[in-house]
Amino acid sequence: MTFKRKASQIARDSQNRAQYHHYRRYVFIVLTLSLIIIACTNTNTSQLKQSSVTHSPTDNTVLKIWWDKGFTVDEDEAIQQLVSNWEKQTGNQVKLSFYIGDELPQKARRAIHAGNPPDIMMSYGAERALNPHLAWEGKLADVTDVIEPVKNLYPEYALQAVNYYNNAAKKRSYYAVPINQATVHIFYWRDLLEQIGRSERDIPKDWDGFWEFWKQVQNHVRAKQQKQDIYGLGFPFSTGASDTYIFFEHILEAYDVQILDSEGKLLIDDPKVRQKIVQALDWYTKFYQQGYVPPDALNWLNPDNNRSLLNRVVMMTPNNTLSIPCSVRQDPDTYRHKLGILKFPNKPNGKPMRYLLTLRQAVLFADSQQQKKALDFLAYLTQSQVIGKYLKAAGGCNLPVIKTLWQDQFWKNPADPHVSTAVKTVTEGSTRLFYYVQNPAYSVVLEKNIWGKTLNRIIVDKISSEQATDEAIKQIKQIFTQW
């Protein structure tokens, strides 16, 4: 998640943008956020950011935990406090280290090969692209002893998401602990719509009408306000961002594309499935080809659609977490009024959208030297009052998994438009898990970002959607033959 421009340059560039003339107060927030994100996402140094809860790495009794650096300072401080409380309670020592962005799964893989992994890891994205693979290889420790005592606290889908197959042991078991969950929502600028005489009431609920609306908004803003550098849609197109395949997997769902059956077998040889993939690719790529998506979306990393929205380069963008509203939470007017959140429109066939859930997980490595302490920490983490306090202290950027936590008014408060909307989606809407649950081979499809590469083939290499579909199907089948 590299962002190489220096903070001072960003500030100068931002101040020079004419479009910020009427948003001085908001610009200050965005620039502050940019500085935070730069610090959080600059991977040039490939360096661990260690918390204050840290002890000598040479002490063989220390529990080593690798954790994703949060979207906000509140998230980092919340896990630091949780770890500190456990240390005081148990007398154990922890070395808590934050890794920056998407490099954590790759660093973990290298550490495993070197025979020096941490004891515990919690990584955003690992649940889709890494954990199923590691469990298959026997690289994760069985955490059934942690899950079983609290099994009734989790919804069934959460248990399914951490119930992996271990090919080395020839068994399926619990190899991860659910921490929180999220899914895709649409974030947009309500105040920019108001400037052109539009409001949320004007946004259609049908599939074609919904997306056409944002094209019309771009045309209107450019024609009436002479803002030629604003785009209607913040769709990711890059091969380097998991946001690309996460959003496109939702588009496949919208077009009722079923890649695997319930037993994990591929269905992509079915001509009807192939044709629906072609249709989804045609639909997705046309917005870039027609000029409604920023040209640099081909090179975006995961923070870049956030930045493009916060810098008002795009009118709206899909995002898989509440990181966008969390970044402006300290400005109540922007959080509650200017920034809007939307659910997906109905599918093209008129049925409600079914959302794909991301469940962030903590895993214990099989080669951990501190198995007993690690299991104790994970058991502490699954206590309702502990995980509930942590998620609220982290600013509500990620939603609970434990069912009893939904009763807390923090998550149900209608005055908080972002949290309450997201909660309704995951608790009342139609949802499913990513295909890695049916077959861990699909985690490799996601890890290799096959859909991002397929979109690039159409946009950059200008091949047809039919040819791109056939190439993607061939690659997916090759991956599955290796499992």
VOROVEX-610442 format. One record per residue: residue in three letters; x, y, z of N, C-alpha, C in turn. Coordinates in steps of 0.02 Angstrom, whole numbers, plus 50000, padded with zeros to 5 digits. Layout:
N
ALAXYZXYZXYZ ...
% end
This chain:
483
MET500424994150000500005000050000500445006250000 THR500865006849952501375011949951501095018649927 PHE501275023849961501075030549939501685034949944 LYS502035036149888502715038649887502755046249891 ARG502215049749878502265057049877502375059649947 LYS502815064449955502955067150020502365071350044 ALA502285071450110501705074850140501685082150121 SER502265085450120502275092550103502035093850032 GLN502225089349987502015090149918501265089249911 ILE500995084549949500275083449948499915089749971 ALA500175092650025499855098650051499855104149999 ARG500445105249966500485110549915500015109149857 ASP500015102849834499575101149778498845102249797 SER498675100249857497975100749879497765108049883 GLN498215112249910498035119349917497945122749850 ASN498275120149799498245123249733497635121149693 ARG497285116149717496715113649678496135118549686 ALA495895120949630495345125749632494715122849663 GLN494625116349655494005113349679493965113249755 TYR494515114749789494485114849862494345121949888 HIS494235126649845494165133649865493615134449917 HIS493055130749908492485131449952492465126250007 TYR493015122550014493005117150064493625117450109 ARG493805123450131494435124150168494435120050233 ARG493875120050265493855116250327493925108850313 TYR493615106650260493655099450244494355097450221 VAL494665102050184495345100650159495825099250216 PHE495745103050270496185101850327496125094750352 ILE495505092250355495385085350378495705080450330 VAL495605081550265495875076950215496635076750218 LEU496935082750223497665082850225497935079450288 THR497585080450344497795077050405497745069550396 LEU497185067350366497095060250353497645057650307 SER497815061550255498335059350208498995058150244 LEU499155062650291499775061650327499765055250368 ILE499175053950399499105047750438499175041750393 ILE498825041950336498835036150291499525034950263 ILE499865040450246500545039650220500975036150271 ALA500915038350333501325035250386501145027950395 CYS500495026450384500265019550395500395015050336 THR500465017850277500475013650218501115013650179 ASN501605017950197502225018150160502615011750172 THR502695007650121503015001150129503725001150101 ASN503995006950086504665007050056505185004050103 THR505095005150168505585002750215505484995350231 SER504904992550212504744985550228504904984050301 GLN504664988350346504884988350415504294987350462 LEU504394983550517503894982750568503814989150607 LYS503174990950619503034996450665502824993350731 GLN503224994050783503094990550845502724995150894 SER502264992150931501884996050980502294997051043 SER502005000951088502335002051152502314995751195 VAL501854991051179501814984751216502324980051185 THR502954980851204503474976951172504034975451222 HIS504354969651211504884967551255505454964851212 SER505984963051245506574960751209506414954851163 PRO506574955451097506444950051051506874943851064 THR507374944551106507804938751121507524934551178 ASP507004937051211506694933451267506244928051238 ASN506424921751247506044916151218505364915051251 THR505234918751306504594918051339504074923051314 VAL504284927651273503844932951248503384930351194 LEU502744932051198502254930351146502304935451090 LYS502424933251030502494937750972501844937950932 ILE501584943950925500964944950888501074949950832 TRP500884948050771500894952550714500184954550699 TRP500074961050691499394963650683499394968950628 ASP498854969150590498794974450539498784981350571 LYS499154986050542499104992950564498414995450546 GLY498094998950592497405001050583497315006650534 PHE496685007950517496525013650474496605020250512 THR496525019850578496585025850620497025024250681 VAL497235029550715497625028850776497225025150829 ASP496565026450830496135023250880496175015650876 GLU496205012950815496245005650808496885002850838 ASP497445006150824498085003750851498085004250927 GLU497835009750953497835010651026497375005651060 ALA496835003851026496354999151055496664992251064 ILE497024989751014497334983151021497924983451069 GLN498274989051071498814989851119498544989351191 GLN497974992651203497674992451269497444985451287 LEU497154981951238496924975151249497504970651269 VAL498044971251232498644967151247498924968951316 SER498954975351331499214977551396498784974651453 ASN498124974651444497684971851496497814964451507 TRP497934960851452498064953651458498734952451493 GLU499224956551477499874955951511499804956851586 LYS499434961951606499334963351678498954957651711 GLN498484954851675498064949551704498434943051712 THR498894941551664499224935051663499954935251685 GLY500264941051684500974941551699501414939651640 ASN501104938151583501494936451522501734942851488 GLN502214942051443502474947551405502324946551331 VAL502184952151297501994952051226502424956951187 LYS502624954751129502924959251080502414960051024 LEU502034965551026501524967050977501814971450922 SER501794969050861502094972650805501564973850752 PHE501554979950726501084981750672501444981350605 TYR501144977850559501394977850490500954982450448 ILE501264984950397500934990050356500604986750296 GLY499954987250293499584985550234499614978350211 ASP499584977550145499524970950115500174966950117 GLU500704969850144501334966050146501334960750201 LEU500884961250249500894956550305500814949250283 PRO500334947450239500294940450218500934937950185 GLN501244942250143501864940150109502434939350159 LYS502474944050207502994943550258502904937350300 ALA502274935750315502134929850355502344923550318 ARG502204923350255502394917450214503154916650214 ARG503524922050207504254921650207504514919550276 ALA504194922050329504404920250397504294912850410 ILE503754910050384503614902950391504154898850356 HIS504324900850295504834897150258505514897650292 ALA505634903250326506274904050361506274900650428 GLY505694897850448505644894450512505604899150572 ASN505394905350559505374910250614504734914450611 PRO504144911150612503524914950611503364917850680 PRO502914922650683502674924850749502244919350779 ASP501974920550838501514915750868500804916650840 ILE500594922950838499904924650817499944930050763 MET499484929650714499434934750663498704936450651 MET498554942850645497904945150622498024949750564 SER497804947650504497944951450444497324952150402 TYR497164958450385496614959850339496794956950270 GLY496354952850243496474949850178496744942750182 ALA497064941050238497344934350245496804929050245 GLU496214930850270495674925950273495444923750204 ARG495554927950154495364926150085495944923150046 ALA496534925950054497084924150009497644920150041 LEU497644919250107498214915950138498004910450187 ASN497574911950234497404907150287497154900450261 PRO496704900250211496484893650186497064889550159 HIS497544892950126498114889650097498574886950152 LEU498694891050204499134888850259498824883050297 ALA498164883350307497834877850342497894871350302 TRP497814871750237497874866050192498574862950198 GLU499074867150203499774864750207499974862450277 GLY499524863050326499694861150394500124866250430 LYS500114872550409500534877750438500184881450495 LEU499534880150506499174883450560499014878350615 ALA498984880750676498814876550733498064876050740 ASP497824870350762497114869250776496914873250838 VAL496394877350831496174881550887495474879550910 THR495304873250901494654870750922494544871950997 ASP495064871251037494994872251109494794879451126 VAL494934884051081494724891051092494004891951069 ILE493834889051012493174890150982492614886451019 GLU492724880251037492184876051064491824879151125 PRO492184881851174491834884651233491384890551216 VAL491514894051161491114900051144490764899151076 LYS490714893151054490444891650988489744894450978 ASN489334894251031488644896651026488594904151019 LEU489144907751030489134915151024489174917450951 TYR489404913150906489524915050837488964912750792 PRO488804916750740488344914350689488664908650650 GLU488254904450620488514898450586489014900250531 TYR488894905650494489344907350439490044909150465 ALA490084912050525490734913650553491134907350569 LEU490784902250593491114895950607491334892550542 GLN490914892950491491104890150426491724893550398 ALA491784900050409492334903850381493014902050410 VAL493014899050470493654897250502493744889750508 ASN493304886050476493334878750477493684876350413 TYR494344875950416494754874450358494934867050354 TYR495114864950294495354858050284496114857950287 ASN496374853350328497094852350334497274846150294 ASN497594847050237497754841450194498304837050223 ALA498734839950265499264836050297498964831350349 ALA498474833850388498164829650439497554825950413 LYS497344827550351496754824450320496134825450363 LYS496044831650386495444833050426495254840350418 ARG494624841850434494374848650436494284850550509 SER494494856650527494434858850597494474866450599 TYR494454869150659494504876450668495234878450670 TYR495434882550622496124884750617496194892450620 ALA495674895850642495694903050650495144905150698 VAL495214911250726494724914050771494434920350740 PRO493764920750730493464926750701493564932850746 ILE493754938450717493854944650755493314949750740 ASN493214951250677492684955950657492484954550585 GLN492004958250559491764957050492491604963550456 ALA491544962950390491404968850349491124966550282 THR490834971350246490624970050177490624976650139 VAL490484976450075490544982350032489924986850039 HIS490044993350047489524998350041489765003849993 ILE489305008149974489465013649929489505020049969 PHE490065023649964490135030049999490155035649947 TYR489825041149964489755046649915489705053349951 TRP489765058749911489725065449940489015068049932 ARG488655068149989487975070649989487955078149974 ASP488445081850000488435089149990488585091049917 LEU488985086949881489105088449811488475087349770 LEU488075082349788487435081449754486985087449765 GLU486975089949826486545095549842486735101749801 GLN487375102449785487595108249747487315108249676 ILE487125102449651486835102149583486085100549587 GLY485805101749645485085100949652484845093749657 ARG485285089149677485095082149685485145080149758 SER484825074549775484875071949843484835064349840 GLU484905061249898484875053949901484215051249876 ARG483685055149884483025052949860483005052049785 ASP483455055449749483455054949676483835048849650 ILE484195045349694484605039649672484155033549661 PRO484135030949600483705025149586483915019049625 LYS483455014449635483585008249670483705002449621 ASP483525003349558483634997949509484354998149485 TRP484604992549459485304991649442485544996749391 ASP485244996749333485485001249279485385008549298 GLY484815010149328484675017049347485165019749398 PHE485355015449446485815017549499486485019749470 TRP486775015649428487445017249402487415022649349 GLU486875023049312486795028349262486745035149297 PHE486455035149356486385041349395487065044749405 TRP487575040749422488225043649437488575046049374 LYS488435043049318488685045649254488365052449240 GLN487725053049253487385059449242487645064849288 VAL487795062849350488075067649398488745070249374 GLN489185065849350489825068149323489725073049266 ASN489285071349220489155075749163488895082549186 HIS488455082449236488155088549261488685092949295 VAL489075090049338489585093849375490095096949327 ARG490305092949278490795095549230490515101149187 ALA489875100449169489575105549125489395111949162 LYS489125111249222488865117049259489385120349303 GLN489865116449330490335119249377491055119449349 GLN491135117249288491785117449255492325113649295 LYS492125108049325492595103749360492745097749316 GLN493245098349274493395093149226493785087349255 ASP494035088149317494445082849347494065078949401 ILE493405078849396493005074849443492665069249405 TYR492615063449437492345057549404491755054849444 GLY491285051849408490685049449440490785043149480 LEU491265038749460491325032149490492045030649512 GLY492125028249572492785026449598492895018949597 PHE492835015949538492925008649532493665006949529 PRO493895002049569494594999849565494694995149505 PHE495264995849472495414991649414496104988449417 SER496474989449471497174987449470497264980149490 THR497844977549472498024970649492498364970649560 GLY498514976449587498874976849650498434978149710 ALA497784978449701497324979949756496814974349764 SER496734972049826496214967149839495524970249830 ASP495474976949837494834980249825494554978549756 THR494994977449707494754975949639494364969549638 TYR494654964149663494294957849659493714957549708 ILE493764960949765493204960949812492584964149780 PHE492684969849748492114973149716491864969149656 PHE492344966549616492124962849557491774956349576 GLU491974953249631491604947349654490884949149669 HIS490764955249693490074957449704489704958449637 ILE490064960749587489744961449522489564954649493 LEU490004949749501489844942949480489224940449517 GLU489184941949581488594939949620487974943549594 ALA488044949849577487464953649550487194950449487 TYR487644947649446487434944349383487324936949393 ASP487274934749456487124927849473487614922849443 VAL488254924849443488774920349419488974915749476 GLN488874909249467489064904349518489684900649493 ILE490254902149524490894899249504490964892149531 LEU490754891049594490814884449626490124882249650 ASP490034875649654489424873049686489554872249761 SER489054869749797489114869149870489654864349891 GLU489854859849846490394855049861491084857549841 GLY491114863549814491754866449795492004864649726 LYS491554862049684491744860049616491624865849568 LEU492074866549520492024871949471491424871049425 LEU491104876649410490534876649364490674880749302 ILE491294883049294491434887949241491464884949171 ASP491424878349166491374875349099490664875749071 ASP490194877549114489504878449092489454884549047 PRO489214883948985489174889748939488774895548968 LYS488264894049009487864899449038488274903349089 VAL488694899949127489124903349175489624907749138 ARG489914904949086490394908749046490084915049018 GLN489474914548992489154920348962489004925749014 LYS488834923649075488704928549128489354932149149 ILE489914928549148490554931749163490714937049110 VAL490594935249047490694940048992490264946249004 GLN489644945149022489184950649034489424955149091 ALA489664952149145489904955949202490524960049183 LEU490984957049145491584960549123491414966349076 ASP490944965249030490724970548986490444976449026 TRP490034974749075489714979949115490244983949153 TYR490714980449185491204983749228491674988249188 THR491924985749133492444989349096492174995249057 LYS491524995249042491265000649000491325007449035 PHE491295007549101491325013949137492015017149131 TYR492535013049132493215015649121493285017849049 GLN493065013749003493125015348932492745021648912 GLN492205023048948491795028948933492035035148970 GLY492545034449013492825040249047492495042249112 TYR492155037549144491815039049207492205036549268 VAL492805033949257493245031549310493925035049300 PRO494255037249354494915040449346495405035849309 PRO495795038549262496265034449224496755030649269 ASP496965033649325497465030349367497165024749410 ALA496515023349403496215017749439496535011149419 LEU496875011049361497245005049340497835003649385 ASN498065008749422498665007949464498515008749538 TRP497885009349556497725010449626497955004749671 LEU498205006549730498275001849785497675002749831 ASN497624998549882497014998449921496805005149951 PRO497265009549973497035015950001496805021049949 ASP496935019749885496865025049835496145026749818 ASN495685022049822494995024049811494745028249870 ASN494985026649931494825030949988495075038049976 ARG495705038649956495995045249945495635048949890 SER495455045449837495125048749781494455051649802 LEU494105047949845493465050649870493585056449917 LEU494035055649966494155060850015494435067249984 ASN494795066449929495065072249892494565074849840 ARG493965071849839493425073849794493615073349721 VAL494005068249706494155066649636493595062349607 VAL493275058449650492705054349629492105056249672 MET491505055449643490885056949679490695051249726 MET490875045149708490695039349749491205033949739 THR491245029349787491675023549779491425017949824 PRO491485011649801491335006049844491935004749890 ASN491795002449952492345000749997492134995150043 ASN492614990850059492464984650095492484985350171 THR492614991250197492614992550269492304999350281 LEU492285001450344492055008150361492655012850370 SER493205011450336493805015550344493705022650320 ILE493285023650269493175030450244492815034750296 PRO492225032650321491915036750374492335037150437 CYS492685031850455493105032050515493635037450511 SER493875038750451494415043650442494175050750452 VAL493515051950449493245058750458492795059050519 ARG492815053950562492375053750620492465059850665 GLN493065062650669493195068250714492865074750691 ASP492605074750630492225080550606491495078450600 PRO491085079750651490395077250652489975079350591 ASP490075085450567489685087850510489835083750448 THR490475082550435490665078450377490435071250387 TYR490535068550446490365061550460489625060250453 ARG489215064550481488495063250485488095066150427 HIS488365071450396487955074950346488255075150276 LYS488885076850270489175077650203489325070950169 LEU489585066150209489755059550182489165054850189 GLY488955052050133488385047450133488595040250123 ILE488175035650143488275028550133487665025450101 LEU487765020950054487225017750018487335010250015 LYS486795006450015486824999449999486824998649924 PHE486984992649900486944991249829486224991849804 PRO486134993649741485454993349713485254986049704 ASN484634984949685484414978149670484804975449611 LYS484864968849607485214965649553484884967249486 PRO485224965849430484904966949365484244963249357 ASN484164957549391483534953849386483004956349435 GLY483164961749472482684964849516482684962249587 LYS483064956949601483094954149668483594958049711 PRO483514957849777483984961349822484684958549814 MET485174962849824485874960849819486054956149876 ARG486474951249862486764946949914487494949149923 TYR487674950549986488324953350002488824947950020 LEU489454948850000489994944350019490324946950082 LEU490374942750132490644944750196491394943350200 THR491754948050229492454947050246492494946250321 LEU492784940750345492874939650416493614939750433 ARG493824944950468494524945450488494654940450544 GLN495234937250540495374931450583496064932050615 ALA496124929450675496774928450707496964921150701 VAL497584919850681497814912950674498424911750717 LEU498504905550738499084903250776499494898650732 PHE500124900250724500544896250679500754889750712 ALA500774884450671500944877850696501644877650725 ASP502104881850700502794881850724502904886650783 SER502354889450810502414893950867502764890450926 GLN503204894050959503554891451017503164892851082 GLN502614896451075502224898551134501484896351126 GLN501384890051111500704887651096500224888851154 LYS500424887151214499974887751271499784895051284 LYS500284899451283500144906551294499714909451237 ALA499854907251176499474909751119498744907651124 LEU498624901551142497934899151150497584902951206 ASP497944904451259497664908251314497474915351292 PHE497914918451253497774925151228497164925051182 LEU497124920151137496554919751091495904918551129 ALA495934914551182495334913451223495124919951257 TYR495614923851279495464930451309495134934951257 LEU495394934751196495144938951143494424937351124 THR494204931151134493524929151115493004930851168 GLN493214933151226492734935151277492324941051253 SER491674940651260491224945851232491404952851256 GLN491524953551321491664960251347492334962851323 VAL492804958351310493464960451288493444962651215 ILE493194958351171493174960051100492684965851087 GLY492134966151127491654971551118491964978251135 LYS492324978551191492654984751210493184986851159 TYR493544981951134494064983351084493764986351020 LEU493224983350995492934985650932492644992650939 LYS492354994150996492095000951006492665005951015 ALA493175004051052493755008551061494105009950996 ALA494055005050949494365005950883493955010550838 GLY493405013150863493025018150826492465015350783 GLY492315008950790491775006050750491955005150677 CYS492605004850662492815003950593492674996850567 ASN492604992150614492454985250595491894982650640 LEU491484978250613490874976150647490984969750687 PRO490614968850741490684962750782490474956550744 VAL490714950850768490484944350744490064940850797 ILE490254941650860489884938550915489174941450918 LYS488684937050919487984939050911487734943650967 THR487934942351029487684946351085487894953651083 LEU488434955051048488684961951044488224966451003 TRP487814963550961487354967550920486854971450964 GLN486744969151026486264972351069486524978951098 ASP487164980051093487464986251118487214992151074 GLN486974997351107486705003051070487215006551025 PHE487855005451039488375008450997488275006250924 TRP488075000050913488014997250846487324998450815 LYS486845000550856486165001250832485935008450828 ASN486365013050846486185020150850486015022950781 PRO485385024750767485205027450701485515034250686 ALA485765037550739486095044050728486775043150696 ASP487035037050697487675035550663487495032150596 PRO487485035950542487235033150478487665027550451 HIS488315027750463488765022850432488755016150469 VAL488845016450535488845010250574488165006850571 SER487625010750581486965007750583486765004650515 THR486965007850460486815005050394487204998550383 ALA487844998550401488254992450393487994986750436 VAL487784988350496487524983250542486894980050512 LYS486444984150486485834981450456485994976950397 THR486504978750359486684974650301486884967650322 VAL487324967150372487584960550390487114956650435 THR486654960050470486204956450515485524955150485 GLU485304959350438484634958550410484644956950335 GLY485194958350301485224957350229485404950250210 SER485424949150145485634942650117486384942750108 THR486724937750137487454937650135487714930550118 ARG488344930250098488684923850089489434925050099 LEU489804919550104490524919950111490864919350042 PHE491494921150038491874920249977491964912749964 TYR492114911049902492144904049881492704900049914 TYR493174903349947493714899549979493444894750032 VAL492844896150057492534891750108492354885050077 GLN492104885050015491944878749981492574875049959 ASN493084878949938493684875849913494274880649923 PRO494784878549962495354883149974495734884949911 ALA495644881249857495974883049794495764889949771 TYR495154891949788494924898549766495304904149800 SER495614902749857496024907849890496614909849845 VAL496854905149805497404906649758497154911049701 VAL496534909849679496234914149628496214921349652 LEU496034922249716496024928949744496724931749755 GLU497174927449781497854929649794498194932149729 LYS498064928649674498354930549610497964936149576 ASN497404938149607496984943449580496824942149506 ILE496564936249493496394934349424495904939249393 TRP495424941649432494924946149403495234953049388 GLY495684955349431496024961649415496434961149352 LYS496784955549344497184954549283496734954049221 THR496154950949230495684950249174495424957049153 LEU495244961349201495014968049185495564971949149 ASN496184971249171496734974649139496844972349067 ARG496744965949054496814963348986496324966848939 ILE495724968148964495214971448922495384978848913 ILE495564982248968495684989448965496344991148932 VAL496874987848953497554989548930497724986148864 ASP497594979648861497774975848801497224975748748 LYS496634978348768496074979248721495844972748688 ILE495854967448727495564961248702494814961248718 SER494444956748688493724956448699493564953348766 SER492974954648791492754951648854492714944048847 GLU492544941648788492504934448776493184931248782 GLN493694934348751494374931548756494634932048827 ALA494494937548860494724938448929494394933248975 THR493764931848963493404926849003493724919948993 ASP493864918248932494164911648918494854911048951 GLU495234916548950495894916348983495814915449059 ALA495334919049088495224918549160495004911549179 ILE494544908649140494314901849153494894896949150 LYS495324897749100495904893349093496354893849154 GLN496484899949177496924900949235496614897949298 ILE495974898849308495634896149367495654888549366 LYS495534885549309495554878249304496244875549317 GLN496764879249294497454877049308497604877249382 ILE497354882349416497464882849489497134876949525 PHE496524875349505496154870049539496454863149526 THR496784862349468497084855849454497674854449501 GLN497974859749530498534858949576498314857249647 TRP497664857049658497404855449724497074848549722 
% end
